[in-house]
Amino acid sequence: MAERMKLMTQKETAAYLGTTVGSLNTWRATGKHKIPYIIWGRSIRYRKEDLDAWIAEHSKNTLSTPAI
């Protein structure tokens, strides 16, 4: 049987991303960062897999040689 997927709270998600719950709320309300989320009753939840995909999509290669 497949393991049940854990949904992360806003507090857990903020800690995982190194930000605050307030920033998550602002990003969601303004659409600044379109991080996928789930409405669970009256709560907001995030899947770790979605967060990892979002991080990978928004990562920049910092190993390139700087312009002179």
PDB file of N, CA, C and O in Angstrom, chain B, residues numbered from 101:
ATOM      1  N   MET B 101       0.848  -1.197   0.000  1.00  0.00           N
ATOM      2  CA  MET B 101       0.000   0.000   0.000  1.00  0.00           C
ATOM      3  C   MET B 101       0.882   1.245   0.000  1.00  0.00           C
ATOM      4  O   MET B 101       1.885   1.303   0.711  1.00  0.00           O
ATOM      5  N   ALA B 102       0.507   2.230  -0.794  1.00  0.00           N
ATOM      6  CA  ALA B 102       1.304   3.461  -0.904  1.00  0.00           C
ATOM      7  C   ALA B 102       1.266   4.242   0.402  1.00  0.00           C
ATOM      8  O   ALA B 102       0.239   4.302   1.079  1.00  0.00           O
ATOM      9  N   GLU B 103       2.394   4.833   0.739  1.00  0.00           N
ATOM     10  CA  GLU B 103       2.461   5.666   1.949  1.00  0.00           C
ATOM     11  C   GLU B 103       1.667   6.939   1.735  1.00  0.00           C
ATOM     12  O   GLU B 103       1.725   7.540   0.662  1.00  0.00           O
ATOM     13  N   ARG B 104       0.932   7.349   2.739  1.00  0.00           N
ATOM     14  CA  ARG B 104       0.122   8.561   2.645  1.00  0.00           C
ATOM     15  C   ARG B 104       1.026   9.790   2.566  1.00  0.00           C
ATOM     16  O   ARG B 104       1.991   9.922   3.320  1.00  0.00           O
ATOM     17  N   MET B 105       0.695  10.675   1.644  1.00  0.00           N
ATOM     18  CA  MET B 105       1.474  11.891   1.447  1.00  0.00           C
ATOM     19  C   MET B 105       1.272  12.843   2.622  1.00  0.00           C
ATOM     20  O   MET B 105       0.140  13.083   3.042  1.00  0.00           O
ATOM     21  N   LYS B 106       2.371  13.386   3.154  1.00  0.00           N
ATOM     22  CA  LYS B 106       2.283  14.344   4.249  1.00  0.00           C
ATOM     23  C   LYS B 106       2.129  15.753   3.675  1.00  0.00           C
ATOM     24  O   LYS B 106       2.894  16.184   2.814  1.00  0.00           O
ATOM     25  N   LEU B 107       1.141  16.432   4.168  1.00  0.00           N
ATOM     26  CA  LEU B 107       0.940  17.826   3.782  1.00  0.00           C
ATOM     27  C   LEU B 107       1.566  18.699   4.852  1.00  0.00           C
ATOM     28  O   LEU B 107       1.320  18.507   6.043  1.00  0.00           O
ATOM     29  N   MET B 108       2.381  19.664   4.426  1.00  0.00           N
ATOM     30  CA  MET B 108       3.093  20.536   5.352  1.00  0.00           C
ATOM     31  C   MET B 108       2.237  21.748   5.699  1.00  0.00           C
ATOM     32  O   MET B 108       1.539  22.299   4.848  1.00  0.00           O
ATOM     33  N   THR B 109       2.302  22.149   6.959  1.00  0.00           N
ATOM     34  CA  THR B 109       1.605  23.359   7.404  1.00  0.00           C
ATOM     35  C   THR B 109       2.345  24.584   6.857  1.00  0.00           C
ATOM     36  O   THR B 109       3.443  24.471   6.311  1.00  0.00           O
ATOM     37  N   GLN B 110       1.728  25.740   7.016  1.00  0.00           N
ATOM     38  CA  GLN B 110       2.387  26.973   6.593  1.00  0.00           C
ATOM     39  C   GLN B 110       3.666  27.210   7.401  1.00  0.00           C
ATOM     40  O   GLN B 110       4.673  27.661   6.855  1.00  0.00           O
ATOM     41  N   LYS B 111       3.623  26.907   8.694  1.00  0.00           N
ATOM     42  CA  LYS B 111       4.797  27.092   9.541  1.00  0.00           C
ATOM     43  C   LYS B 111       5.939  26.170   9.091  1.00  0.00           C
ATOM     44  O   LYS B 111       7.090  26.599   9.009  1.00  0.00           O
ATOM     45  N   GLU B 112       5.619  24.918   8.803  1.00  0.00           N
ATOM     46  CA  GLU B 112       6.633  23.979   8.315  1.00  0.00           C
ATOM     47  C   GLU B 112       7.184  24.412   6.959  1.00  0.00           C
ATOM     48  O   GLU B 112       8.383  24.319   6.700  1.00  0.00           O
ATOM     49  N   THR B 113       6.286  24.883   6.104  1.00  0.00           N
ATOM     50  CA  THR B 113       6.693  25.326   4.765  1.00  0.00           C
ATOM     51  C   THR B 113       7.584  26.557   4.849  1.00  0.00           C
ATOM     52  O   THR B 113       8.598  26.636   4.157  1.00  0.00           O
ATOM     53  N   ALA B 114       7.219  27.509   5.682  1.00  0.00           N
ATOM     54  CA  ALA B 114       8.026  28.722   5.849  1.00  0.00           C
ATOM     55  C   ALA B 114       9.426  28.354   6.332  1.00  0.00           C
ATOM     56  O   ALA B 114      10.413  28.889   5.827  1.00  0.00           O
ATOM     57  N   ALA B 115       9.524  27.452   7.298  1.00  0.00           N
ATOM     58  CA  ALA B 115      10.832  27.023   7.801  1.00  0.00           C
ATOM     59  C   ALA B 115      11.616  26.316   6.696  1.00  0.00           C
ATOM     60  O   ALA B 115      12.819  26.536   6.556  1.00  0.00           O
ATOM     61  N   TYR B 116      10.960  25.482   5.923  1.00  0.00           N
ATOM     62  CA  TYR B 116      11.611  24.742   4.834  1.00  0.00           C
ATOM     63  C   TYR B 116      12.171  25.698   3.778  1.00  0.00           C
ATOM     64  O   TYR B 116      13.256  25.473   3.242  1.00  0.00           O
ATOM     65  N   LEU B 117      11.426  26.761   3.485  1.00  0.00           N
ATOM     66  CA  LEU B 117      11.855  27.723   2.465  1.00  0.00           C
ATOM     67  C   LEU B 117      12.715  28.853   3.029  1.00  0.00           C
ATOM     68  O   LEU B 117      13.259  29.656   2.270  1.00  0.00           O
ATOM     69  N   GLY B 118      12.841  28.918   4.350  1.00  0.00           N
ATOM     70  CA  GLY B 118      13.644  29.970   4.962  1.00  0.00           C
ATOM     71  C   GLY B 118      12.974  31.326   4.897  1.00  0.00           C
ATOM     72  O   GLY B 118      13.636  32.342   4.686  1.00  0.00           O
ATOM     73  N   THR B 119      11.671  31.345   5.076  1.00  0.00           N
ATOM     74  CA  THR B 119      10.918  32.597   5.035  1.00  0.00           C
ATOM     75  C   THR B 119       9.921  32.608   6.196  1.00  0.00           C
ATOM     76  O   THR B 119      10.064  31.832   7.141  1.00  0.00           O
ATOM     77  N   THR B 120       8.934  33.463   6.132  1.00  0.00           N
ATOM     78  CA  THR B 120       7.939  33.559   7.198  1.00  0.00           C
ATOM     79  C   THR B 120       6.564  33.174   6.667  1.00  0.00           C
ATOM     80  O   THR B 120       6.328  33.165   5.459  1.00  0.00           O
ATOM     81  N   VAL B 121       5.662  32.855   7.592  1.00  0.00           N
ATOM     82  CA  VAL B 121       4.281  32.570   7.221  1.00  0.00           C
ATOM     83  C   VAL B 121       3.655  33.803   6.580  1.00  0.00           C
ATOM     84  O   VAL B 121       2.874  33.688   5.636  1.00  0.00           O
ATOM     85  N   GLY B 122       3.996  34.980   7.093  1.00  0.00           N
ATOM     86  CA  GLY B 122       3.482  36.226   6.509  1.00  0.00           C
ATOM     87  C   GLY B 122       3.880  36.385   5.050  1.00  0.00           C
ATOM     88  O   GLY B 122       3.081  36.829   4.225  1.00  0.00           O
ATOM     89  N   SER B 123       5.118  36.022   4.735  1.00  0.00           N
ATOM     90  CA  SER B 123       5.562  36.094   3.334  1.00  0.00           C
ATOM     91  C   SER B 123       4.794  35.107   2.472  1.00  0.00           C
ATOM     92  O   SER B 123       4.393  35.441   1.358  1.00  0.00           O
ATOM     93  N   LEU B 124       4.585  33.892   2.974  1.00  0.00           N
ATOM     94  CA  LEU B 124       3.794  32.909   2.212  1.00  0.00           C
ATOM     95  C   LEU B 124       2.401  33.452   1.925  1.00  0.00           C
ATOM     96  O   LEU B 124       1.898  33.330   0.808  1.00  0.00           O
ATOM     97  N   ASN B 125       1.782  34.052   2.937  1.00  0.00           N
ATOM     98  CA  ASN B 125       0.440  34.623   2.761  1.00  0.00           C
ATOM     99  C   ASN B 125       0.446  35.736   1.713  1.00  0.00           C
ATOM    100  O   ASN B 125      -0.447  35.802   0.869  1.00  0.00           O
ATOM    101  N   THR B 126       1.443  36.598   1.767  1.00  0.00           N
ATOM    102  CA  THR B 126       1.550  37.698   0.801  1.00  0.00           C
ATOM    103  C   THR B 126       1.769  37.159  -0.603  1.00  0.00           C
ATOM    104  O   THR B 126       1.119  37.603  -1.550  1.00  0.00           O
ATOM    105  N   TRP B 127       2.681  36.205  -0.743  1.00  0.00           N
ATOM    106  CA  TRP B 127       2.964  35.626  -2.066  1.00  0.00           C
ATOM    107  C   TRP B 127       1.706  34.982  -2.654  1.00  0.00           C
ATOM    108  O   TRP B 127       1.428  35.127  -3.844  1.00  0.00           O
ATOM    109  N   ARG B 128       0.955  34.277  -1.820  1.00  0.00           N
ATOM    110  CA  ARG B 128      -0.253  33.613  -2.294  1.00  0.00           C
ATOM    111  C   ARG B 128      -1.302  34.645  -2.698  1.00  0.00           C
ATOM    112  O   ARG B 128      -1.961  34.486  -3.726  1.00  0.00           O
ATOM    113  N   ALA B 129      -1.464  35.697  -1.903  1.00  0.00           N
ATOM    114  CA  ALA B 129      -2.482  36.718  -2.169  1.00  0.00           C
ATOM    115  C   ALA B 129      -2.163  37.558  -3.405  1.00  0.00           C
ATOM    116  O   ALA B 129      -3.062  37.924  -4.162  1.00  0.00           O
ATOM    117  N   THR B 130      -0.877  37.860  -3.603  1.00  0.00           N
ATOM    118  CA  THR B 130      -0.483  38.731  -4.713  1.00  0.00           C
ATOM    119  C   THR B 130      -0.097  37.961  -5.971  1.00  0.00           C
ATOM    120  O   THR B 130      -0.042  38.533  -7.059  1.00  0.00           O
ATOM    121  N   GLY B 131       0.173  36.660  -5.823  1.00  0.00           N
ATOM    122  CA  GLY B 131       0.637  35.877  -6.965  1.00  0.00           C
ATOM    123  C   GLY B 131       2.103  36.112  -7.278  1.00  0.00           C
ATOM    124  O   GLY B 131       2.579  35.715  -8.341  1.00  0.00           O
ATOM    125  N   LYS B 132       2.830  36.760  -6.360  1.00  0.00           N
ATOM    126  CA  LYS B 132       4.249  37.064  -6.594  1.00  0.00           C
ATOM    127  C   LYS B 132       5.048  35.790  -6.870  1.00  0.00           C
ATOM    128  O   LYS B 132       5.807  35.732  -7.837  1.00  0.00           O
ATOM    129  N   HIS B 133       4.885  34.791  -6.043  1.00  0.00           N
ATOM    130  CA  HIS B 133       5.507  33.486  -6.249  1.00  0.00           C
ATOM    131  C   HIS B 133       4.379  32.474  -6.301  1.00  0.00           C
ATOM    132  O   HIS B 133       3.636  32.314  -5.333  1.00  0.00           O
ATOM    133  N   LYS B 134       4.254  31.804  -7.407  1.00  0.00           N
ATOM    134  CA  LYS B 134       3.141  30.871  -7.593  1.00  0.00           C
ATOM    135  C   LYS B 134       3.530  29.482  -7.093  1.00  0.00           C
ATOM    136  O   LYS B 134       3.764  28.566  -7.882  1.00  0.00           O
ATOM    137  N   ILE B 135       3.593  29.344  -5.775  1.00  0.00           N
ATOM    138  CA  ILE B 135       3.902  28.066  -5.151  1.00  0.00           C
ATOM    139  C   ILE B 135       2.592  27.292  -5.009  1.00  0.00           C
ATOM    140  O   ILE B 135       1.643  27.790  -4.402  1.00  0.00           O
ATOM    141  N   PRO B 136       2.531  26.073  -5.567  1.00  0.00           N
ATOM    142  CA  PRO B 136       1.290  25.292  -5.449  1.00  0.00           C
ATOM    143  C   PRO B 136       0.923  25.029  -3.986  1.00  0.00           C
ATOM    144  O   PRO B 136       1.793  24.759  -3.158  1.00  0.00           O
ATOM    145  N   TYR B 137      -0.362  25.110  -3.683  1.00  0.00           N
ATOM    146  CA  TYR B 137      -0.843  24.847  -2.324  1.00  0.00           C
ATOM    147  C   TYR B 137      -2.189  24.148  -2.394  1.00  0.00           C
ATOM    148  O   TYR B 137      -2.834  24.107  -3.442  1.00  0.00           O
ATOM    149  N   ILE B 138      -2.598  23.601  -1.264  1.00  0.00           N
ATOM    150  CA  ILE B 138      -3.860  22.885  -1.150  1.00  0.00           C
ATOM    151  C   ILE B 138      -4.670  23.538  -0.042  1.00  0.00           C
ATOM    152  O   ILE B 138      -4.144  23.823   1.034  1.00  0.00           O
ATOM    153  N   ILE B 139      -5.946  23.775  -0.303  1.00  0.00           N
ATOM    154  CA  ILE B 139      -6.831  24.266   0.741  1.00  0.00           C
ATOM    155  C   ILE B 139      -7.435  23.025   1.399  1.00  0.00           C
ATOM    156  O   ILE B 139      -8.129  22.236   0.758  1.00  0.00           O
ATOM    157  N   TRP B 140      -7.153  22.876   2.687  1.00  0.00           N
ATOM    158  CA  TRP B 140      -7.600  21.718   3.456  1.00  0.00           C
ATOM    159  C   TRP B 140      -8.529  22.233   4.548  1.00  0.00           C
ATOM    160  O   TRP B 140      -8.082  22.659   5.612  1.00  0.00           O
ATOM    161  N   GLY B 141      -9.814  22.187   4.272  1.00  0.00           N
ATOM    162  CA  GLY B 141     -10.771  22.796   5.198  1.00  0.00           C
ATOM    163  C   GLY B 141     -10.558  24.301   5.201  1.00  0.00           C
ATOM    164  O   GLY B 141     -10.720  24.962   4.175  1.00  0.00           O
ATOM    165  N   ARG B 142     -10.192  24.841   6.365  1.00  0.00           N
ATOM    166  CA  ARG B 142      -9.884  26.273   6.452  1.00  0.00           C
ATOM    167  C   ARG B 142      -8.388  26.514   6.553  1.00  0.00           C
ATOM    168  O   ARG B 142      -7.953  27.614   6.893  1.00  0.00           O
ATOM    169  N   SER B 143      -7.602  25.487   6.258  1.00  0.00           N
ATOM    170  CA  SER B 143      -6.146  25.585   6.358  1.00  0.00           C
ATOM    171  C   SER B 143      -5.495  25.515   4.988  1.00  0.00           C
ATOM    172  O   SER B 143      -6.071  24.985   4.038  1.00  0.00           O
ATOM    173  N   ILE B 144      -4.291  26.054   4.899  1.00  0.00           N
ATOM    174  CA  ILE B 144      -3.476  25.974   3.694  1.00  0.00           C
ATOM    175  C   ILE B 144      -2.395  24.934   3.958  1.00  0.00           C
ATOM    176  O   ILE B 144      -1.767  24.945   5.017  1.00  0.00           O
ATOM    177  N   ARG B 145      -2.176  24.042   3.008  1.00  0.00           N
ATOM    178  CA  ARG B 145      -1.149  23.013   3.133  1.00  0.00           C
ATOM    179  C   ARG B 145      -0.315  22.987   1.857  1.00  0.00           C
ATOM    180  O   ARG B 145      -0.769  23.404   0.791  1.00  0.00           O
ATOM    181  N   TYR B 146       0.910  22.492   1.987  1.00  0.00           N
ATOM    182  CA  TYR B 146       1.841  22.393   0.859  1.00  0.00           C
ATOM    183  C   TYR B 146       2.411  20.978   0.802  1.00  0.00           C
ATOM    184  O   TYR B 146       2.621  20.344   1.836  1.00  0.00           O
ATOM    185  N   ARG B 147       2.660  20.489  -0.411  1.00  0.00           N
ATOM    186  CA  ARG B 147       3.322  19.199  -0.588  1.00  0.00           C
ATOM    187  C   ARG B 147       4.815  19.448  -0.779  1.00  0.00           C
ATOM    188  O   ARG B 147       5.207  20.333  -1.540  1.00  0.00           O
ATOM    189  N   LYS B 148       5.641  18.675  -0.096  1.00  0.00           N
ATOM    190  CA  LYS B 148       7.093  18.839  -0.201  1.00  0.00           C
ATOM    191  C   LYS B 148       7.547  18.679  -1.650  1.00  0.00           C
ATOM    192  O   LYS B 148       8.435  19.399  -2.105  1.00  0.00           O
ATOM    193  N   GLU B 149       6.947  17.748  -2.367  1.00  0.00           N
ATOM    194  CA  GLU B 149       7.309  17.520  -3.771  1.00  0.00           C
ATOM    195  C   GLU B 149       7.080  18.775  -4.607  1.00  0.00           C
ATOM    196  O   GLU B 149       7.887  19.091  -5.481  1.00  0.00           O
ATOM    197  N   ASP B 150       5.986  19.495  -4.345  1.00  0.00           N
ATOM    198  CA  ASP B 150       5.705  20.744  -5.066  1.00  0.00           C
ATOM    199  C   ASP B 150       6.719  21.819  -4.703  1.00  0.00           C
ATOM    200  O   ASP B 150       7.151  22.586  -5.564  1.00  0.00           O
ATOM    201  N   LEU B 151       7.100  21.877  -3.427  1.00  0.00           N
ATOM    202  CA  LEU B 151       8.092  22.867  -2.989  1.00  0.00           C
ATOM    203  C   LEU B 151       9.445  22.592  -3.635  1.00  0.00           C
ATOM    204  O   LEU B 151      10.107  23.517  -4.105  1.00  0.00           O
ATOM    205  N   ASP B 152       9.858  21.325  -3.660  1.00  0.00           N
ATOM    206  CA  ASP B 152      11.138  20.967  -4.274  1.00  0.00           C
ATOM    207  C   ASP B 152      11.152  21.303  -5.765  1.00  0.00           C
ATOM    208  O   ASP B 152      12.155  21.793  -6.284  1.00  0.00           O
ATOM    209  N   ALA B 153      10.037  21.038  -6.452  1.00  0.00           N
ATOM    210  CA  ALA B 153       9.943  21.360  -7.878  1.00  0.00           C
ATOM    211  C   ALA B 153      10.003  22.870  -8.095  1.00  0.00           C
ATOM    212  O   ALA B 153      10.652  23.341  -9.030  1.00  0.00           O
ATOM    213  N   TRP B 154       9.325  23.630  -7.231  1.00  0.00           N
ATOM    214  CA  TRP B 154       9.333  25.091  -7.348  1.00  0.00           C
ATOM    215  C   TRP B 154      10.742  25.635  -7.115  1.00  0.00           C
ATOM    216  O   TRP B 154      11.194  26.526  -7.833  1.00  0.00           O
ATOM    217  N   ILE B 155      11.428  25.101  -6.116  1.00  0.00           N
ATOM    218  CA  ILE B 155      12.809  25.528  -5.840  1.00  0.00           C
ATOM    219  C   ILE B 155      13.698  25.236  -7.045  1.00  0.00           C
ATOM    220  O   ILE B 155      14.465  26.099  -7.473  1.00  0.00           O
ATOM    221  N   ALA B 156      13.602  24.041  -7.589  1.00  0.00           N
ATOM    222  CA  ALA B 156      14.432  23.661  -8.746  1.00  0.00           C
ATOM    223  C   ALA B 156      14.140  24.570  -9.946  1.00  0.00           C
ATOM    224  O   ALA B 156      15.059  24.981 -10.655  1.00  0.00           O
ATOM    225  N   GLU B 157      12.880  24.876 -10.166  1.00  0.00           N
ATOM    226  CA  GLU B 157      12.473  25.728 -11.290  1.00  0.00           C
ATOM    227  C   GLU B 157      12.995  27.155 -11.149  1.00  0.00           C
ATOM    228  O   GLU B 157      13.267  27.813 -12.153  1.00  0.00           O
ATOM    229  N   HIS B 158      13.138  27.638  -9.921  1.00  0.00           N
ATOM    230  CA  HIS B 158      13.550  29.023  -9.681  1.00  0.00           C
ATOM    231  C   HIS B 158      15.005  29.165  -9.252  1.00  0.00           C
ATOM    232  O   HIS B 158      15.437  30.245  -8.851  1.00  0.00           O
ATOM    233  N   SER B 159      15.757  28.071  -9.336  1.00  0.00           N
ATOM    234  CA  SER B 159      17.185  28.129  -8.991  1.00  0.00           C
ATOM    235  C   SER B 159      17.968  28.675 -10.165  1.00  0.00           C
ATOM    236  O   SER B 159      17.656  28.394 -11.322  1.00  0.00           O
ATOM    237  N   LYS B 160      18.968  29.443  -9.864  1.00  0.00           N
ATOM    238  CA  LYS B 160      19.841  30.011 -10.894  1.00  0.00           C
ATOM    239  C   LYS B 160      21.229  29.425 -10.746  1.00  0.00           C
ATOM    240  O   LYS B 160      21.684  29.158  -9.634  1.00  0.00           O
ATOM    241  N   ASN B 161      21.893  29.226 -11.855  1.00  0.00           N
ATOM    242  CA  ASN B 161      23.259  28.699 -11.848  1.00  0.00           C
ATOM    243  C   ASN B 161      24.203  29.818 -11.434  1.00  0.00           C
ATOM    244  O   ASN B 161      24.372  30.791 -12.168  1.00  0.00           O
ATOM    245  N   THR B 162      24.814  29.687 -10.272  1.00  0.00           N
ATOM    246  CA  THR B 162      25.732  30.724  -9.782  1.00  0.00           C
ATOM    247  C   THR B 162      27.186  30.366 -10.026  1.00  0.00           C
ATOM    248  O   THR B 162      28.087  31.050  -9.541  1.00  0.00           O
ATOM    249  N   LEU B 163      27.419  29.296 -10.775  1.00  0.00           N
ATOM    250  CA  LEU B 163      28.795  28.855 -11.041  1.00  0.00           C
ATOM    251  C   LEU B 163      29.371  29.449 -12.314  1.00  0.00           C
ATOM    252  O   LEU B 163      30.521  29.166 -12.649  1.00  0.00           O
ATOM    253  N   SER B 164      28.612  30.261 -13.034  1.00  0.00           N
ATOM    254  CA  SER B 164      29.109  30.850 -14.277  1.00  0.00           C
ATOM    255  C   SER B 164      30.174  31.899 -13.983  1.00  0.00           C
ATOM    256  O   SER B 164      30.199  32.489 -12.903  1.00  0.00           O
ATOM    257  N   THR B 165      31.038  32.120 -14.940  1.00  0.00           N
ATOM    258  CA  THR B 165      32.121  33.096 -14.807  1.00  0.00           C
ATOM    259  C   THR B 165      31.557  34.503 -14.923  1.00  0.00           C
ATOM    260  O   THR B 165      30.827  34.786 -15.873  1.00  0.00           O
ATOM    261  N   PRO B 166      31.867  35.386 -13.998  1.00  0.00           N
ATOM    262  CA  PRO B 166      31.353  36.761 -14.071  1.00  0.00           C
ATOM    263  C   PRO B 166      31.946  37.523 -15.255  1.00  0.00           C
ATOM    264  O   PRO B 166      33.084  37.275 -15.655  1.00  0.00           O
ATOM    265  N   ALA B 167      31.179  38.436 -15.803  1.00  0.00           N
ATOM    266  CA  ALA B 167      31.649  39.267 -16.916  1.00  0.00           C
ATOM    267  C   ALA B 167      32.698  40.241 -16.413  1.00  0.00           C
ATOM    268  O   ALA B 167      32.617  40.742 -15.291  1.00  0.00           O
ATOM    269  N   ILE B 168      33.674  40.500 -17.253  1.00  0.00           N
ATOM    270  CA  ILE B 168      34.748  41.428 -16.887  1.00  0.00           C
ATOM    271  C   ILE B 168      34.499  42.782 -17.502  1.00  0.00           C
ATOM    272  O   ILE B 168      35.293  43.703 -17.311  1.00  0.00           O
TER     273      ILE B 168
END
